Amino acid sequence: MYTSHITSFISANHLVVSSFTTNIKLHDKYQEFVTDSEREEFSSKLQGVEGWLYEDGEDETKGVYIAKFEELKKQGDPIKERYKESFERGSIIDQLAYCINSYKEDVMSNDPKFDHIELADK
């Protein structure tokens, strides 16, 4: 019984911290990756969960907290993914440009193994 109270408490803590930090990120580093209406709707939902936790949700089970967390995660993960992709995209583009330039240099070199390629095709 004692263990279930601890796991419920930990799950509730995780939910409140996640809600709070996600709401901050929505208005900060995720701002350009979410529309105004999406941000306001999600922010309202996050604040609602925080309020629920301190009122009706105070003595819920671990499963209820996890279900609330998963519900928020479904809406928040796509925003987080767009943010992540925007930063990874730059290095991927740099890698692609490096590969293209390497191939161009190889083909344009005087190396005999590329003699079979016509100059117009280089």
N, C-alpha and C positions, 0 to 999 in steps of 0.2 A: 504494500500500500504506500509506504513511504517513498519507494522508488518511483511510483507513478506520479506522485506529487512533484518530485524533483524533475522528472522528464517533462511534465506539463509546464512547470515553471520555466525550464530551459527553452522549450518550444515557444512559449509566450514571449520570452525575452528576445528570442531570435526574430520573431514576427514584428515586434515593436521596433527593434533596431533596423531591420530591413525596410520597414515602412518609412521610418524617419529618414534614413540615408538615401533611399530611392527618391523620396520627395525632394530632398536637397539637390540631388543630381539632376532631376527633371528640370530644375530652374537654373542649373549651372552647366555642367559639362555635357549633358544630354540635350540641352535646349535646341540646338540646331538640327537634331535628329528626330524631332517630334513636332507635329503641328500644334498650333495654339489650342485647338479644341481637344486634341488628344491629351495634351499636357494638363489642361484644366480638368478634364474628366478623370484622368488617372490620379492626379493630385487629390482631387476630391475623394476618390475611392480610398486612397492611402490614408488620408486624414480620418475618413470614416472608420477604417479598421483600427487606427490608433485610438479613437474615441471609444469604439466598441470594446477594445481590450481593457480600458480603465473603467468600463461600466458593466455591461451585460456579459462580456467575455472574460471577466476576471477569473472565474473558477471553472473554465472549460477543460476538456480533456486534451491530451496531446494530439489526438487525431483531428480534432476541430481546428486547432492552431495550424497544423500541417495543411489541412484543406484550404484554409484562408491564405496561407503562404503560397500554395500552388496556384490558387486563383489569381493572385497578384503577379506571380511569376509569369503566367501565360501572357499577361498584358505587358509586363516590363521587359521580358527577354528579347522581343523583337527590337525594342528601342536600344537596349544594351548591345545587341548584335550589330545594328547600324553604326553605332558609335565605334565599336571595335573594328568593323570593316573599313571605316574611313581612315583609320590610322594604319592599318595593315596594307591598304591599297597602295600607299606611297612607296613602300619598300618593294612591293611586288612589281610595280611599274618600273622602278629603278633596275631591278633584276632583269626584267624583260628587255629594257633598253640596252643594258650591258651585253646580254646575249646577242641581240641583233647587231650591235656594233662589232662584237667579236667575230661574228660570221662575215660581216662585210669586210672587215680587215683581212680575214683569212682568204676570202675569195679574191680580193683585189691585190693580194700579195703576189710576188713572183714565184711562188711555190709551184713546181711543175705538176703537182697533183690536182691543181685547179685549171690547168691549160685546156682541158676539154670544154670548159665553159666559155662560150662566146662573150666577147667584151660587151656587146649589147645586152646580154642577159645578166651581166654582173651588176 
